[in-house]
Amino acid sequence: MKKLLFPLFAIAIACTTTIVSCSKDNEQDLGNNNPPDGGGNNNCDTANMKYAANIQPIISASCYGCHANGNVSGGVSLGTYAGVKAQVDNGNLLHVINHDPGYPAMPQGGSKLSDCNINKIRSWINHGALNN
């Protein structure tokens, strides 16, 4: 009888551990490493995006290591509004941050920007990519 109880006990422990170890509520949560706002809550406001207040901080945090302050990797400088606007105008900015096929995925060697930050940049571009 003892020989039979040990395997049953081991199986019960293994099943309990497997069930308890997953803390996500659904499959979408399991694969979502990019919180909508980049910071963990589900509120992503993309209305009235301003370059100085909203877009430049994203570019600074994600792109300046290779594309500003004397670094112009690939001939791309994003340290000024003019540099960012040039990449908007030639269509490259959204393609590279979206990791679209045929474009280098940026930031290179880093994580893709959050969906929220990409949507903020897209909204700013769709509203004229103003230097405001």
ABEGO torsion letter per residue (X at the ends): XAAAAAAAAAAAAAAAAAAAABABABAAAAABABBAAGAGBABBBABGBBAAAAAAAAAAAAAAAAABGGBBBGGBBAABAAAAAAAAAAGAAAAAAAGBBGBBBOBBGBBBBBAAAAAAAAAAAAAGGBBX
